[in-house]
Amino acid sequence: MTKTILITGTSSGYGKATAEHFLANGWNVIATMRRPEAARFDGDKRRLRVIPLDVTSEKSIAEAIKASGPIDVLVNNAGVGGVGAFEVTPMSLIRALIETNTIGVMAMCQAVIPQMRARRAGIIVNVTSSVTLGAFPLAAAYTASKQAIEGFTGSLAHELAYFDIDVKLVEPGYAPTTRFGANAIVPVERLLPGEYADFAKPIMEAFAKPALTTTESDVADAVWAAVHDHEGRLRFPAGADAIALAGAR
């Protein structure tokens, strides 16, 4: 029987690559995004459904879960970026980061757990970031929003194992080809005041020319590995930079 995977945040980047990877391997894929009219996917469209979903809206989540039917795997990939000096980061931006990157993931889990528990089967994969593997400057609020999901996922994995539901973490590194910068709520330039210029310059230069990076296919492969893991592994770093950080930690 063909299984069904629901992936959030599939308009581009990691989510889109993951959707196409599972399509190519014979899965039914429910690709969700806030603006489905912009969806562009390669693969067998007969097994693809594109559904509108805003993970910050309880109504949108409920409608998407109802429209999806039985879900074998949930991949919480949707997220927003935020880079800059914490001192000048507005609390409104911090709340927006947490609303999407933290509360949005929790809300999606809470929405899909009942059906998985009833079937005593299912897999949840939460996508975080390599900022959880090492301390990065100019990313304090973003890191907080992702670190919360690391702790949440570890606890939830113990809680749901009783019902034969697996919960996993995929920790991607930095992919220059993704739209992380475009997904930032506030452009980084607005969050780097003059007092931070000398400190920030070498960091931003290194960010522009990283020694090790992650590709979209690295993340798709890591999600695939997480879904097919039978050894009880929790963490799956994705990309050369994330793997190096995980090894160093």
C-alpha positions as CSV (number, residue, x, y, z in Angstrom):
1,M,0.0,0.0,0.0
2,T,1.4,3.4,-1.0
3,K,2.1,5.6,1.9
4,T,1.2,9.3,2.3
5,I,3.6,12.1,3.5
6,L,2.5,15.6,4.3
7,I,5.3,18.2,4.1
8,T,5.0,21.8,5.2
9,G,6.8,24.7,3.6
10,T,7.2,23.2,0.1
11,S,7.1,26.3,-2.1
12,S,10.9,26.2,-2.4
13,G,14.2,24.9,-0.9
14,Y,14.3,21.9,1.4
15,G,10.6,21.3,1.4
16,K,10.2,21.3,-2.3
17,A,13.2,19.0,-2.8
18,T,11.9,16.6,-0.1
19,A,8.5,16.5,-1.8
20,E,10.0,15.7,-5.2
21,H,12.3,13.1,-3.6
22,F,9.4,11.2,-2.1
23,L,7.3,11.6,-5.3
24,A,10.2,10.0,-7.3
25,N,10.2,7.1,-4.9
26,G,6.6,6.2,-5.3
27,W,4.9,8.0,-2.3
28,N,1.7,10.0,-2.2
29,V,2.8,13.5,-1.4
30,I,0.7,16.3,0.2
31,A,2.7,19.5,-0.4
32,T,1.5,22.4,1.7
33,M,2.3,26.1,1.5
34,R,0.7,29.4,2.1
35,R,0.3,30.2,-1.6
36,P,-0.4,27.0,-3.5
37,E,-1.0,28.8,-6.7
38,A,2.8,29.3,-6.9
39,A,3.5,25.5,-6.7
40,R,6.0,24.1,-9.2
41,F,7.0,20.5,-8.8
42,D,8.8,17.8,-10.9
43,G,7.6,14.3,-10.7
44,D,4.4,12.3,-11.0
45,K,1.6,14.8,-10.5
46,R,-1.0,12.0,-10.1
47,R,0.4,11.3,-6.6
48,L,0.8,14.9,-5.7
49,R,-1.7,17.1,-3.9
50,V,-1.0,20.7,-3.1
51,I,-3.0,22.2,-0.2
52,P,-2.9,25.7,1.3
53,L,-1.6,25.8,4.9
54,D,-0.5,28.5,7.2
55,V,1.1,26.9,10.3
56,T,0.4,30.0,12.4
57,S,-3.4,29.6,11.9
58,E,-5.4,27.0,13.8
59,K,-8.2,27.2,11.3
60,S,-5.8,26.6,8.4
61,I,-4.2,23.6,10.1
62,A,-7.5,22.0,10.9
63,E,-8.7,22.5,7.3
64,A,-5.5,21.1,5.9
65,I,-5.5,18.0,8.1
66,K,-9.2,17.3,7.3
67,A,-8.5,17.7,3.6
68,S,-5.5,15.4,3.7
69,G,-7.1,12.3,5.1
70,P,-4.8,9.6,6.6
71,I,-1.2,10.7,7.0
72,D,1.6,8.2,7.5
73,V,4.4,10.8,7.8
74,L,4.4,14.4,8.8
75,V,7.4,16.6,8.0
76,N,7.5,19.9,9.7
77,N,9.7,21.9,7.4
78,A,8.0,25.4,7.2
79,G,10.1,28.1,8.8
80,V,11.2,31.7,8.7
81,G,14.7,33.2,9.1
82,G,16.1,35.9,11.2
83,V,19.6,37.2,11.4
84,G,20.9,40.3,13.2
85,A,22.1,41.8,16.5
86,F,19.8,40.7,19.3
87,E,20.0,44.1,20.9
88,V,18.0,45.7,18.1
89,T,15.8,42.7,17.2
90,P,12.2,43.8,17.8
91,M,10.1,41.6,20.1
92,S,7.5,41.5,17.4
93,L,10.0,39.8,15.1
94,I,11.0,37.4,17.9
95,R,7.4,36.5,18.5
96,A,6.9,35.9,14.7
97,L,9.9,33.6,14.6
98,I,8.6,31.6,17.5
99,E,5.1,31.6,16.2
100,T,6.2,29.9,12.9
101,N,9.3,27.9,13.9
102,T,8.2,26.7,17.3
103,I,4.5,27.0,17.9
104,G,3.7,26.1,14.2
105,V,5.6,22.8,14.6
106,M,3.9,22.0,17.9
107,A,0.5,22.8,16.5
108,M,1.0,20.5,13.4
109,C,2.2,17.7,15.7
110,Q,-0.9,18.1,17.9
111,A,-3.2,18.1,14.9
112,V,-1.8,14.8,13.4
113,I,-1.0,12.8,16.6
114,P,-4.6,11.6,17.2
115,Q,-5.0,9.8,14.0
116,M,-1.5,8.2,14.3
117,R,-2.2,7.2,17.9
118,A,-5.5,5.6,16.8
119,R,-3.6,3.5,14.2
120,R,-0.6,3.0,16.5
121,A,1.6,3.9,13.5
122,G,3.2,7.1,12.1
123,I,6.3,9.1,11.8
124,I,6.9,12.8,12.6
125,V,10.0,14.5,11.3
126,N,10.8,18.0,12.6
127,V,13.3,20.0,10.6
128,T,15.4,22.4,12.7
129,S,18.8,23.8,11.8
130,S,22.6,23.5,12.3
131,V,22.4,26.5,14.6
132,T,21.3,23.9,17.2
133,L,24.6,22.1,16.8
134,G,26.9,25.0,17.6
135,A,26.6,28.6,18.8
136,F,26.4,31.1,16.0
137,P,26.5,34.9,16.5
138,L,23.8,37.2,15.1
139,A,21.2,34.4,15.2
140,A,20.1,34.4,18.9
141,A,16.4,34.7,18.4
142,Y,16.3,32.3,15.4
143,T,18.4,29.8,17.3
144,A,16.1,30.0,20.3
145,S,13.1,29.2,18.0
146,K,14.9,26.1,16.7
147,Q,16.5,24.9,19.9
148,A,13.0,24.8,21.5
149,I,12.0,22.2,18.9
150,E,15.1,20.1,19.6
151,G,14.0,19.7,23.2
152,F,10.4,19.3,22.3
153,T,11.2,16.6,19.8
154,G,13.3,14.6,22.2
155,S,10.6,14.6,24.8
156,L,7.9,13.9,22.3
157,A,9.8,10.9,20.9
158,H,9.7,9.2,24.3
159,E,6.1,10.1,24.8
160,L,4.8,8.7,21.5
161,A,7.0,5.6,21.4
162,Y,4.4,4.0,23.6
163,F,1.9,4.3,20.7
164,D,4.4,3.1,18.1
165,I,4.9,6.6,16.6
166,D,8.4,7.6,15.7
167,V,9.6,11.2,16.1
168,K,12.8,12.4,14.4
169,L,14.9,15.5,14.0
170,V,16.6,16.6,10.7
171,E,19.2,19.3,11.3
172,P,20.2,21.0,8.0
173,G,23.2,23.1,7.5
174,Y,23.4,26.3,5.5
175,A,22.4,26.1,1.8
176,P,23.3,29.3,-0.2
177,T,20.9,28.3,-3.0
178,T,17.8,28.3,-0.7
179,R,15.7,31.3,0.1
180,F,16.7,31.6,3.7
181,G,17.6,35.2,3.2
182,A,14.4,35.9,1.3
183,N,12.4,34.2,4.1
184,A,13.9,36.5,6.7
185,I,11.1,38.6,8.3
186,V,13.4,41.7,8.5
187,P,16.4,42.2,6.1
188,V,19.6,41.7,8.0
189,E,20.9,45.2,7.1
190,R,18.2,46.7,9.3
191,L,19.4,44.6,12.3
192,L,23.1,45.5,12.2
193,P,23.5,49.0,13.7
194,G,26.8,50.8,13.3
195,E,28.1,49.8,16.7
196,Y,28.1,46.2,15.4
197,A,29.8,46.9,12.1
198,D,33.3,45.8,12.9
199,F,32.1,42.7,14.7
200,A,29.6,41.7,12.0
201,K,31.8,42.3,8.9
202,P,34.0,39.1,9.1
203,I,31.0,37.0,10.2
204,M,28.9,38.2,7.2
205,E,31.9,37.7,4.8
206,A,32.3,34.1,6.1
207,F,28.5,33.6,5.7
208,A,28.8,34.7,2.1
209,K,31.6,32.2,1.3
210,P,31.2,29.2,3.6
211,A,33.8,26.4,3.5
212,L,31.1,23.7,3.8
213,T,27.5,23.9,2.8
214,T,24.3,21.9,2.5
215,T,22.2,21.2,-0.6
216,E,18.5,20.8,-0.9
217,S,19.1,17.1,-1.9
218,D,21.1,16.6,1.3
219,V,18.1,17.5,3.4
220,A,15.7,15.4,1.2
221,D,18.1,12.4,1.7
222,A,18.2,13.0,5.5
223,V,14.4,13.1,5.7
224,W,14.2,9.9,3.7
225,A,16.8,8.3,6.1
226,A,14.8,9.5,9.1
227,V,11.6,8.1,7.8
228,H,13.2,4.7,7.0
229,D,15.2,4.5,10.2
230,H,14.6,1.3,12.3
231,E,17.3,1.8,14.9
232,G,15.6,4.4,17.1
233,R,17.9,7.2,16.0
234,L,16.7,10.7,16.9
235,R,19.0,13.1,15.1
236,F,19.9,13.3,11.4
237,P,22.3,16.2,10.5
238,A,22.0,17.1,6.8
239,G,24.8,18.5,4.8
240,A,28.6,18.6,5.1
241,D,28.6,21.5,7.5
242,A,25.9,20.1,9.8
243,I,27.6,16.7,9.9
244,A,30.9,18.4,10.8
245,L,29.2,20.4,13.6
246,A,27.4,17.3,14.9
247,G,30.7,15.4,15.0
248,A,32.5,18.2,16.8
249,R,29.8,18.4,19.4
